[in-house]
Amino acid sequence: QVQVAESGGGLVQAGGSLRLTCAATDRIGENYIMGWYRQAPGKQRELVAFITPQTNNARYVDSVRGRFTIARDDAKNMAYLQMSDRRREDTAVYYCDARNLWSRLDSWGKGTQVTVSS
């Protein structure tokens, strides 16, 4: 099972852009769905987007569709979340998840804080 770590969080003004990066410790290309989740204060963790291996099919939660883009670079064992048109409600801790297709086991990072100021 791979391990993952997020980076790229920080403070951004509303309307701005930010890219989060998820680095995996081993190959993700064939066996791992890569996902981004977020958890705002006082709320449950929610799925933001995920992308499948090989076919690179991406899905988004309605609140971010058209503003966020998930991508993966299997040669580098990396996944990304490009966030544009940021809104205050996007403020949360963002987590990367690598889900093994066969075992269904998840590997979570420790999260990266993203804060959107008005």
CYANA upper distance limits for C-alpha pairs under 8 A (distance plus 0.5 A):
  1 GLN  CA    100 ASN  CA      8.00
  1 GLN  CA    105 LEU  CA      8.34
  1 GLN  CA    107 SER  CA      7.80
  2 VAL  CA     24 ALA  CA      6.75
  2 VAL  CA     25 THR  CA      6.09
  2 VAL  CA     26 ASP  CA      6.01
  2 VAL  CA     27 ARG  CA      8.08
  2 VAL  CA     28 ILE  CA      8.27
  2 VAL  CA     98 ALA  CA      7.92
  2 VAL  CA    107 SER  CA      7.26
  3 GLN  CA     24 ALA  CA      6.12
  3 GLN  CA     25 THR  CA      5.90
  3 GLN  CA     26 ASP  CA      8.04
  3 GLN  CA     98 ALA  CA      8.39
  3 GLN  CA    107 SER  CA      6.42
  3 GLN  CA    108 TRP  CA      7.78
  3 GLN  CA    109 GLY  CA      7.88
  4 VAL  CA     22 CYS  CA      6.86
  4 VAL  CA     23 ALA  CA      5.95
  4 VAL  CA     24 ALA  CA      4.91
  4 VAL  CA     25 THR  CA      6.88
  4 VAL  CA     96 CYS  CA      7.49
  4 VAL  CA     97 ASP  CA      7.80
  4 VAL  CA     98 ALA  CA      7.74
  4 VAL  CA    107 SER  CA      7.20
  4 VAL  CA    108 TRP  CA      6.84
  4 VAL  CA    109 GLY  CA      5.65
  5 ALA  CA     22 CYS  CA      6.00
  5 ALA  CA     23 ALA  CA      5.86
  5 ALA  CA     24 ALA  CA      7.20
  5 ALA  CA     96 CYS  CA      7.66
  5 ALA  CA    108 TRP  CA      8.31
  5 ALA  CA    109 GLY  CA      5.23
  5 ALA  CA    110 LYS  CA      7.19
  5 ALA  CA    111 GLY  CA      8.05
  6 GLU  CA     20 LEU  CA      7.49
  6 GLU  CA     21 THR  CA      6.07
  6 GLU  CA     22 CYS  CA      4.98
  6 GLU  CA     23 ALA  CA      7.00
  6 GLU  CA     95 TYR  CA      7.41
  6 GLU  CA     96 CYS  CA      6.83
  6 GLU  CA    109 GLY  CA      6.64
  6 GLU  CA    110 LYS  CA      7.68
  6 GLU  CA    111 GLY  CA      6.51
  6 GLU  CA    112 THR  CA      6.59
  7 SER  CA     20 LEU  CA      6.36
  7 SER  CA     21 THR  CA      5.74
  7 SER  CA     22 CYS  CA      7.03
  7 SER  CA    112 THR  CA      6.66
  8 GLY  CA     18 LEU  CA      8.04
  8 GLY  CA     19 ARG  CA      6.70
  8 GLY  CA     20 LEU  CA      5.13
  8 GLY  CA     21 THR  CA      6.54
  8 GLY  CA    112 THR  CA      7.73
  9 GLY  CA     18 LEU  CA      8.12
  9 GLY  CA     19 ARG  CA      8.24
  9 GLY  CA     20 LEU  CA      6.79
  9 GLY  CA    112 THR  CA      5.77
  9 GLY  CA    113 GLN  CA      5.79
  9 GLY  CA    114 VAL  CA      5.43
  9 GLY  CA    115 THR  CA      8.49
 10 GLY  CA    112 THR  CA      8.42
 10 GLY  CA    113 GLN  CA      6.65
 10 GLY  CA    114 VAL  CA      5.48
 10 GLY  CA    115 THR  CA      6.66
 11 LEU  CA    114 VAL  CA      6.58
 11 LEU  CA    115 THR  CA      5.29
 11 LEU  CA    116 VAL  CA      6.43
 11 LEU  CA    117 SER  CA      7.70
 12 VAL  CA     16 GLY  CA      6.67
 12 VAL  CA     17 SER  CA      7.78
 12 VAL  CA     18 LEU  CA      7.88
 12 VAL  CA     86 ARG  CA      8.33
 12 VAL  CA    114 VAL  CA      8.20
 12 VAL  CA    115 THR  CA      6.79
 12 VAL  CA    116 VAL  CA      5.53
 12 VAL  CA    117 SER  CA      6.75
 13 GLN  CA     86 ARG  CA      7.84
 13 GLN  CA    116 VAL  CA      5.88
 13 GLN  CA    117 SER  CA      5.28
 13 GLN  CA    118 SER  CA      6.42
 14 ALA  CA     85 ASP  CA      7.33
 14 ALA  CA     86 ARG  CA      5.53
 14 ALA  CA     87 ARG  CA      5.65
 14 ALA  CA     88 ARG  CA      7.01
 14 ALA  CA    116 VAL  CA      6.19
 14 ALA  CA    117 SER  CA      6.17
 14 ALA  CA    118 SER  CA      5.72
 15 GLY  CA     84 SER  CA      7.33
 15 GLY  CA     85 ASP  CA      4.54
 15 GLY  CA     86 ARG  CA      5.17
 15 GLY  CA     87 ARG  CA      6.96
 16 GLY  CA     84 SER  CA      6.49
 16 GLY  CA     85 ASP  CA      6.00
 16 GLY  CA     86 ARG  CA      6.01
 17 SER  CA     82 GLN  CA      7.90
 17 SER  CA     83 MET  CA      5.91
 17 SER  CA     84 SER  CA      4.82
 17 SER  CA     85 ASP  CA      6.82
 17 SER  CA     86 ARG  CA      6.91
 18 LEU  CA     82 GLN  CA      6.58
 18 LEU  CA     83 MET  CA      5.71
 18 LEU  CA     84 SER  CA      7.15
 19 ARG  CA     80 TYR  CA      7.30
 19 ARG  CA     81 LEU  CA      6.07
 19 ARG  CA     82 GLN  CA      4.87
 19 ARG  CA     83 MET  CA      6.42
 20 LEU  CA     80 TYR  CA      6.03
 20 LEU  CA     81 LEU  CA      5.53
 20 LEU  CA     82 GLN  CA      6.92
 20 LEU  CA     83 MET  CA      8.45
 21 THR  CA     78 MET  CA      7.54
 21 THR  CA     79 ALA  CA      6.44
 21 THR  CA     80 TYR  CA      5.13
 21 THR  CA     81 LEU  CA      7.11
 22 CYS  CA     78 MET  CA      6.03
 22 CYS  CA     79 ALA  CA      5.47
 22 CYS  CA     80 TYR  CA      6.54
 22 CYS  CA     96 CYS  CA      6.67
 23 ALA  CA     77 ASN  CA      6.80
 23 ALA  CA     78 MET  CA      5.25
 23 ALA  CA     79 ALA  CA      7.20
 24 ALA  CA     28 ILE  CA      7.86
 24 ALA  CA     77 ASN  CA      5.93
 24 ALA  CA     78 MET  CA      6.54
 25 THR  CA     77 ASN  CA      7.87
 26 ASP  CA     77 ASN  CA      7.14
 27 ARG  CA     74 ASP  CA      7.72
 27 ARG  CA     77 ASN  CA      6.28
 28 ILE  CA     32 TYR  CA      5.71
 28 ILE  CA     53 PRO  CA      8.26
 28 ILE  CA     74 ASP  CA      6.67
 28 ILE  CA     77 ASN  CA      6.29
 29 GLY  CA     53 PRO  CA      6.32
 29 GLY  CA     54 GLN  CA      7.31
 29 GLY  CA     74 ASP  CA      5.37
 29 GLY  CA     75 ALA  CA      8.08
 29 GLY  CA     77 ASN  CA      7.77
 30 GLU  CA     53 PRO  CA      6.09
 30 GLU  CA     54 GLN  CA      6.84
 31 ASN  CA     53 PRO  CA      7.17
 31 ASN  CA    100 ASN  CA      6.16
 31 ASN  CA    101 LEU  CA      5.93
 31 ASN  CA    102 TRP  CA      7.81
 32 TYR  CA     52 THR  CA      7.71
 32 TYR  CA     53 PRO  CA      6.64
 32 TYR  CA     98 ALA  CA      6.29
 32 TYR  CA     99 ARG  CA      5.72
 32 TYR  CA    100 ASN  CA      5.17
 32 TYR  CA    101 LEU  CA      6.22
 33 ILE  CA     50 PHE  CA      7.34
 33 ILE  CA     51 ILE  CA      6.36
 33 ILE  CA     52 THR  CA      5.23
 33 ILE  CA     53 PRO  CA      6.34
 33 ILE  CA     98 ALA  CA      6.33
 33 ILE  CA     99 ARG  CA      5.66
 33 ILE  CA    100 ASN  CA      7.12
 33 ILE  CA    101 LEU  CA      7.30
 34 MET  CA     50 PHE  CA      6.07
 34 MET  CA     51 ILE  CA      5.98
 34 MET  CA     52 THR  CA      7.15
 34 MET  CA     53 PRO  CA      8.39
 34 MET  CA     72 ARG  CA      8.30
 34 MET  CA     79 ALA  CA      7.39
 34 MET  CA     96 CYS  CA      7.82
 34 MET  CA     97 ASP  CA      6.31
 34 MET  CA     98 ALA  CA      5.32
 34 MET  CA     99 ARG  CA      6.98
 35 GLY  CA     47 LEU  CA      8.00
 35 GLY  CA     48 VAL  CA      8.05
 35 GLY  CA     49 ALA  CA      6.18
 35 GLY  CA     50 PHE  CA      4.49
 35 GLY  CA     51 ILE  CA      6.87
 35 GLY  CA     96 CYS  CA      6.32
 35 GLY  CA     97 ASP  CA      5.51
 35 GLY  CA     98 ALA  CA      6.94
 35 GLY  CA     99 ARG  CA      8.35
 36 TRP  CA     47 LEU  CA      6.80
 36 TRP  CA     48 VAL  CA      5.99
 36 TRP  CA     49 ALA  CA      5.90
 36 TRP  CA     50 PHE  CA      6.74
 36 TRP  CA     81 LEU  CA      7.93
 36 TRP  CA     94 TYR  CA      7.32
 36 TRP  CA     95 TYR  CA      6.15
 36 TRP  CA     96 CYS  CA      5.23
 36 TRP  CA     97 ASP  CA      6.65
 37 TYR  CA     45 ARG  CA      7.03
 37 TYR  CA     46 GLU  CA      5.92
 37 TYR  CA     47 LEU  CA      4.87
 37 TYR  CA     48 VAL  CA      5.52
 37 TYR  CA     49 ALA  CA      7.59
 37 TYR  CA     94 TYR  CA      6.17
 37 TYR  CA     95 TYR  CA      5.55
 37 TYR  CA     96 CYS  CA      6.89
 37 TYR  CA     97 ASP  CA      7.99
 38 ARG  CA     45 ARG  CA      5.95
 38 ARG  CA     46 GLU  CA      6.00
 38 ARG  CA     47 LEU  CA      7.11
 38 ARG  CA     48 VAL  CA      7.16
 38 ARG  CA     92 ALA  CA      6.35
 38 ARG  CA     93 VAL  CA      5.92
 38 ARG  CA     94 TYR  CA      4.76
 38 ARG  CA     95 TYR  CA      6.34
 39 GLN  CA     43 LYS  CA      6.73
 39 GLN  CA     44 GLN  CA      6.41
 39 GLN  CA     45 ARG  CA      4.77
 39 GLN  CA     46 GLU  CA      6.83
 39 GLN  CA     92 ALA  CA      5.72
 39 GLN  CA     93 VAL  CA      5.79
 39 GLN  CA     94 TYR  CA      7.08
 40 ALA  CA     44 GLN  CA      7.77
 40 ALA  CA     45 ARG  CA      7.86
 40 ALA  CA     91 THR  CA      6.94
 40 ALA  CA     92 ALA  CA      4.70
 40 ALA  CA     93 VAL  CA      6.86
 41 PRO  CA     92 ALA  CA      7.49
 47 LEU  CA     61 VAL  CA      7.38
 48 VAL  CA     60 TYR  CA      6.32
 48 VAL  CA     61 VAL  CA      5.80
 48 VAL  CA     64 VAL  CA      7.71
 49 ALA  CA     58 ALA  CA      7.53
 49 ALA  CA     59 ARG  CA      5.94
 49 ALA  CA     60 TYR  CA      4.83
 49 ALA  CA     61 VAL  CA      6.77
 49 ALA  CA     70 ILE  CA      7.14
 50 PHE  CA     58 ALA  CA      6.14
 50 PHE  CA     59 ARG  CA      6.07
 50 PHE  CA     60 TYR  CA      7.36
 50 PHE  CA     70 ILE  CA      7.44
 51 ILE  CA     56 ASN  CA      6.10
 51 ILE  CA     57 ASN  CA      5.90
 51 ILE  CA     58 ALA  CA      4.82
 51 ILE  CA     59 ARG  CA      7.11
 51 ILE  CA     70 ILE  CA      7.35
 51 ILE  CA     71 ALA  CA      7.54
 51 ILE  CA     72 ARG  CA      8.10
 52 THR  CA     56 ASN  CA      5.41
 52 THR  CA     57 ASN  CA      5.81
 52 THR  CA     58 ALA  CA      7.14
 53 PRO  CA     57 ASN  CA      8.27
 56 ASN  CA     71 ALA  CA      8.45
 56 ASN  CA     72 ARG  CA      8.38
 58 ALA  CA     70 ILE  CA      7.46
 60 TYR  CA     64 VAL  CA      7.11
 60 TYR  CA     65 ARG  CA      6.07
 61 VAL  CA     65 ARG  CA      6.79
 64 VAL  CA     68 PHE  CA      6.09
 65 ARG  CA     69 THR  CA      8.49
 67 ARG  CA     83 MET  CA      6.70
 67 ARG  CA     84 SER  CA      5.67
 67 ARG  CA     85 ASP  CA      6.58
 67 ARG  CA     86 ARG  CA      8.32
 68 PHE  CA     81 LEU  CA      7.24
 68 PHE  CA     82 GLN  CA      5.98
 68 PHE  CA     83 MET  CA      4.96
 68 PHE  CA     84 SER  CA      6.47
 69 THR  CA     81 LEU  CA      6.19
 69 THR  CA     82 GLN  CA      5.53
 69 THR  CA     83 MET  CA      7.08
 70 ILE  CA     79 ALA  CA      7.91
 70 ILE  CA     80 TYR  CA      6.14
 70 ILE  CA     81 LEU  CA      5.09
 70 ILE  CA     82 GLN  CA      6.85
 71 ALA  CA     79 ALA  CA      6.21
 71 ALA  CA     80 TYR  CA      5.66
 71 ALA  CA     81 LEU  CA      7.04
 72 ARG  CA     77 ASN  CA      8.21
 72 ARG  CA     78 MET  CA      6.27
 72 ARG  CA     79 ALA  CA      4.64
 72 ARG  CA     80 TYR  CA      6.56
 73 ASP  CA     77 ASN  CA      6.48
 73 ASP  CA     78 MET  CA      5.72
 73 ASP  CA     79 ALA  CA      6.64
 74 ASP  CA     78 MET  CA      6.77
 86 ARG  CA     90 ASP  CA      7.06
 86 ARG  CA    116 VAL  CA      7.25
 87 ARG  CA     91 THR  CA      8.10
 87 ARG  CA    116 VAL  CA      6.78
 87 ARG  CA    118 SER  CA      8.50
 88 ARG  CA    115 THR  CA      8.03
 88 ARG  CA    116 VAL  CA      5.46
 88 ARG  CA    117 SER  CA      6.71
 88 ARG  CA    118 SER  CA      7.28
 89 GLU  CA    116 VAL  CA      8.25
 90 ASP  CA    114 VAL  CA      8.19
 90 ASP  CA    115 THR  CA      7.96
 90 ASP  CA    116 VAL  CA      7.25
 91 THR  CA    113 GLN  CA      8.35
 91 THR  CA    114 VAL  CA      5.99
 91 THR  CA    115 THR  CA      5.07
 91 THR  CA    116 VAL  CA      5.96
 92 ALA  CA    113 GLN  CA      6.58
 92 ALA  CA    114 VAL  CA      6.07
 92 ALA  CA    115 THR  CA      7.10
 93 VAL  CA    111 GLY  CA      6.33
 93 VAL  CA    112 THR  CA      5.88
 93 VAL  CA    113 GLN  CA      4.82
 93 VAL  CA    114 VAL  CA      6.48
 94 TYR  CA    111 GLY  CA      5.74
 94 TYR  CA    112 THR  CA      5.77
 94 TYR  CA    113 GLN  CA      6.73
 94 TYR  CA    114 VAL  CA      7.50
 95 TYR  CA    108 TRP  CA      7.30
 95 TYR  CA    109 GLY  CA      6.39
 95 TYR  CA    110 LYS  CA      7.22
 95 TYR  CA    111 GLY  CA      4.91
 95 TYR  CA    112 THR  CA      7.11
 96 CYS  CA    108 TRP  CA      6.38
 96 CYS  CA    109 GLY  CA      6.05
 96 CYS  CA    111 GLY  CA      7.52
 97 ASP  CA    106 ASP  CA      6.82
 97 ASP  CA    107 SER  CA      6.00
 97 ASP  CA    108 TRP  CA      5.24
 97 ASP  CA    109 GLY  CA      7.22
 98 ALA  CA    106 ASP  CA      6.13
 98 ALA  CA    107 SER  CA      5.64
 98 ALA  CA    108 TRP  CA      7.26
 99 ARG  CA    104 ARG  CA      6.40
 99 ARG  CA    105 LEU  CA      6.12
 99 ARG  CA    106 ASP  CA      4.99
 99 ARG  CA    107 SER  CA      6.97
100 ASN  CA    104 ARG  CA      5.45
100 ASN  CA    105 LEU  CA      5.94
100 ASN  CA    106 ASP  CA      7.07
101 LEU  CA    105 LEU  CA      8.48
